[in-house]
Amino acid sequence: MKSRKNLTRFTYETTAFQGWRLCLSKTGTTFTKYFSDKKYGGERKALKAADGALNELRELLDKSRKVNGKLSKSTVVKAQKLLKSA
């Protein structure tokens, strides 16, 4: 499977990690989470989990309030909690 916007596929033979990396930047704040094939039960399931988390994160950030052109502190905390629970 090929990488998509904000989702990058990692399949290195020399490392133990194989899976997807979600990385989204918004107004100077970057959110990153790794979705391991091993943890989610395969490449497709890891992608599905990563895609779902990405959609939830985008929705949260699109509806969020900005303070001085940046995301509010509470929005950043909510986004980090969302990624931690994914």
N, C-alpha and C positions, 0 to 999 in steps of 0.2 A: 504494500500500500504506500502511496505517496503522501508526503506532507501536504498540509493545507494551511491557509492563512491562520496564524496564531496556534497551530498544532504542528509540531515537528516530530517526525518518526526517528527514533534512535534504535539502530540494530547493529551494534558493534560486536564483532565476534570475540574481541580481546577483553571485553568487560562482562560483568555479570548482569548489567542492566540492559533490558530490551523493553521498549515501550514508547509511550508518547509523552511529549512535554508541552504543556499549555503555557503560553507566555503572552500576556496582554498588557500593553502600556496605555495609560490614559492620563492625560494632563500631568505628565512628569512622574507618575507612580507606576511601577511595574509589578505585575502579579504573575507568579510562576508556580506550577505544580507538575509533578511527574506522575504518570499513570503506568505502572509496570504491568507487562503482559502476565507475569507470574501471579501477581496479586489479584488481578481481575479475571484470570482464567483464559487468557488468549489475546491475540492481537485485535480482533474485532470487538471483543467486550471491553478492552482497555480504551479503544477509540470511542466506543459508544459512551463510556463514562466520561472521558475527556471532553467530548462534544457536548454532552449534557451540562457539564460544569461550565464550559465556555459560554453556552447560551444563557445560563443563569447569571453568570458574572456580567456578561454584556447587558442583560436586562437591568440588573442592579445599578451598574455604572451609568447607563443611559438615563435612568430615572433619578439619579442622585443630584443633590444640590452641590454647587461649587462655592468655595470661599476664596476670594481673591484669585480666581482663575484656576484653583486646584481643588481636588476632591476633599471633602470635609473629613475630619479625623474619624468620625463615626462611620462614614461610608467605607473608609479603608479597613476599619476593624471588622465591619460586616462582611466585606469581601474576603478578608483573610479567614474568617470563621467559615464562610461558605466553602472555600477551597480546602480547608482542613477537614471538613466533614465529608467531602466528596470522595 
